[in-house]
Amino acid sequence: MSTSRLRRLPTILSVQSHVVYGAAGNSAAVFPMRRLGAEVWPLHTVQFSNHTQYGAWEGLPTPTEQISKLIEGIEARGVLGRCDALLSGYLGSAEQGWQIISSVDRIKKAHPGAVYCCDPVMGHPEKGCIVPDGVQEFFRLEALPAADVICPNYLELGYLSGSEAAPPSTPSECVEAARGLIEKGPSVVLVKHLAQAGLFPDEKFEMLLVTKDRALHVTTPLLDFDRPPTGVGDLTTGIFLVKLLQGVPLEDALGHTAAAYFAVMRATFEANEYELQTVPAQDEIVKPEEWYEVKSIDAKS
């Protein structure tokens, strides 16, 4: 029997929102992660009819105590030690966050090499993305020091670094802010969207990957959507985590994430859809047709 058949797939416990219609949270991330070859255990923090940027939705948060109960059930099956990573995203309450930190501790006790990847979804009221009270503080005070990998956008980076009144406005400022986060806990910071802090904010979609001694930058075309899709950060964080767990070099993990992101965005744009089109783009999520150069930058860029 070949060794490739014996090699276990990376396993991810994905604790995020779920929407019945559309693509956000687990609804945007689980399918791409599975197509990339990960075993994914979805645990939903909320179940909504649709994402909140429609302005109206139905549904409820998952009861806080149910999160720990579900983890206990997995542990009782004797499989918690298989979990290579816990990925957290949108929270229905700050109290859910504390349950997630407790779950990270339990997973790392069963599997000391497991990774906590935090996507600190903090909301964007101007866009209609709303998070409950206390969630932002939870991410800064509790999740940040517990995380091994953290994936903010540039506004979330500013909040986590204590500069929310004046968020980073250049790639060099983002690198410096990310290194400040690294001093508090995580070893890898993926700034999943530089937006106005990028080199080409009106022309390119830019991502930045920062470690203690490296800073990598990649750009893709920025498509002119009438109404930009939501769930993009959930998609990119999930793809990036899978590539990390598969052990590829950081450049390749970032490059694959950017290429797969653009494949999904192009399929969405061509279909004239508001919701991310992950199913039509599934083959390119695995093997993108177009790749974009990953460049090293320094804090002066």
N, C-alpha and C positions, 0 to 999 in steps of 0.2 A: 504494500500500500504506500502511495506517495506521501511525503511529509506534508505537502500542501493540503491533503485531505485530513491530516491529523491536526493541523493548526486550528486552534479555536478562534472563532470570530470575535472581534472586540465587542464588548457588551456595555450598553449605555442605559442608565436609568434616566429618562428624560422627564423632568418635573416642570411642566409649563401649562399654559392655557390650551384650551381646545375649543375650536369653533365648528359647529355642525356644517355650516356653509362657508366656503372660502378657505383661505390659507393664512393662518397666524398661529404662533406658538407651535404646539405639537402637530397641528394640521399642516404647517409649512415645513417642519423639520424632520418628522419621523420617516416619511417616505423617501426623501433624498438620502438620509442616513442609511436606511436599509438597502437602497439601490447601490450604495457605495460598499456594502458588505458588512455592515454592523448589525448585531442583534440589539434591538431597541425595546425597552420596557417603558411604555408611555404611562405616566401618572399625571392626571390633569388637575391643575390648581383651580381652574374654573371651567365650566361648560356653558358657553354662550351660543346663541343662535348664529351670530356673526361677530366680526371684530368691532371694536368700539368706535372706529373711525367712520362708520356709517352714521353715527350720531344717535342711534337707537338700537337696542338689542334686548333679548330676553335670556334668562338663564341666571345661574347662581354660582357663587364660589363653592368649592369643595369644603365641607366642614373640616376645620383645622385638625381635629383629632383623627380624622380618617387617613391623613397622610402617614402618620406614624403607625396606624393600624395596618395599612397596606404594606409598609416596610416590614412590620413584624410578620405578616403572612408570607412574604418572600423569604424572610430569614428562616421561618419554620419549615420551608421546603428544602432548606439546606443549600440554597443556590446563591446567597448573597455574596459569597466569596468569588463568584464569577463576574461580578460587576466591576468593570474597569474604570468607569467614570459615572459621576452624577452630573447631569447638566440641568441647571435651573434657569428659568426665564421669568415670564410674567407671573406675579403673585396676586392672589385674591385678597391677601391681608398680610400685615407684617408678622402676625402670629404664625402664618404658614411658613415664613422664612425661618423662624426658630426651629420648626419641625424639620426643615431641610437641613439645617446645620447639625441637628441631632442625628439625622439620617446619614450625613457625610461621616460623622464619627463612627457610626455603626458599620458602615461599609468599609472604612479604612481599618477598622479592627479586624474585619473578616478578610480583607484584601489590602495589606499595607501599601501596595503600589498603586492603588486606585487614585483617580484624579477628580478634583472638584472643579468643574468649569462653570463659571457664573456669567450669565448674560443679564446684566443689571438693567432690566426694563423699567425705566423711571417715568415714563409718560411724556407726552408732548401735547399739552392742552390745545395749542393752536391747530394741531392736526386732528384733534379729537381722540388722542390716545390718553386715557385716564387711568391712574393707578390709585389705590386706596391710601389714606393717611398712614404715615409711618413706614411705608415701603422704602422710600428714598433713604431715610435714616438707617433702616435695616441694612441696606446694601453697603452704605459707607462704614457703619460701625461694626457690623457682624459678618457680612458675606465677604467683604474685601480681605480681611486678615485670614479668613478660612480658605480662600480660593487658591488653587494652583494656577488656573488660567482664568482671566477675566476679559470680557469682550464688550466694552462700552462703545457708543458712538462718541463724537467729540463733545457733545453737551453733557453726556453722562460722565465722560472723563473729567470734565471741569468740575462737576459736582463731587465726584469721588476724591478729587485732589484738593477740594476746598476752595476752588476758584469759580464757583457757579456764577458769581456776579460778573466775572470777566473770563469766560471760557477760553481755552487755547485758540489762537487765531492763525497759527502757522504750523507747518509740520514740525519745526524745531521745538515749538512750545508744546506740541503734543508728545514729542519724544521725552522732553523733560518732565512733563506731567506723568507720563506712563512710568518713567523710572522712579518717580516719587511713589507711585502705587506699588512698584516692585519692592521697595524698601519696607512696605507694610505687610507683604504676604505673597502675592502671586509671583511666579517666575516668568510668565508669558502674558503680555497684554496685546490683544488684537483690537485696534481701533477700527471698527467694522465699517465706518463711514466718516471720512474727514469733512465732507461738505464744505462749509465756509472756511474751515481751517486748512483746506487743501491748497495745492499749487494751482489747480485749474478748476475752481469750484463750479463754474458755469459750463464747463466743457467735458469734464471727466468724472467718473466715479472712482474715488481713491480710498485705498485701505492702507493701514500702517501696522506692522508687526514689530513689537519692541520686547527685547530681553535686556538683561543687565548690561550686555556688551554689544548688542546688535540692534540695528533699526532697518527694517525692510519696507519698501514702498512699492505699490503696484497701482496702475490705473487701467480702467477699461472705458470704452465709450459710455457717455451718459445719454440715454435715450429720452426723447422729448415727449413724455407722457402728459396727457391732459390732466390725469389724476394718478399720481404715482402709486404703485401698489404698496400695500403694507405687508408685514411678515418677512421683509428682506433680511433684517438682522437675525431673525430666528433661523432662516435658511442658511445664511453664511456661517453663523456660529456652529450649527450642526455639522456642516460640511467640514469646516476647519477642525473640529474636534475629532471627527472620524479619521481624517488624514494624520493628525497627531498620534492617535492611538495605533494607527497602522505603521508608525515609526518612520515616516518619510522625512527627509530634511525639511527644515523650516521654510526654505525658499520654495520647495515643491508644494508644501502644505498651503502656503499663501497663494502661490500661482494657481493651484488647482481650485482653490476657493474662489478666486477672482474669475477664472474661466467658466466655472460651473454657474456662478452667479450671473454672468452675462448671458450664458446660454438660456437660463430661465427667463431673464428679463427680455431677451430678444423674442422668445416664443410668446411671452405675454403681450409684448408690443405688437407683434405681427397678428395676433389673434384679436387685437383691440379689446382686451379684457382688463378689468381692474384687479382681479384676483390672480395671484401667481400661478402660472401654468407649469407646474412641476411634472405632470404626467407626460405632456407632449415633449418636454425637454429631458426626459429621463435618461436617454442614451448619452446625451452630451453631459449630463451631470457626472456620469461615470467616465466617459472619454470625450472631453471637450474638443471641438474642432478648431477653435481659436484660442491661442494662449497669449498671455501678455507678460512683458518683461518685468521681472522683480528686480529692483535695484536697491543697493545699500545706500543709505543716506546718513548724514551725521546731524548733530544737534544744531548746526548752523544753516541747514537747508531752509 
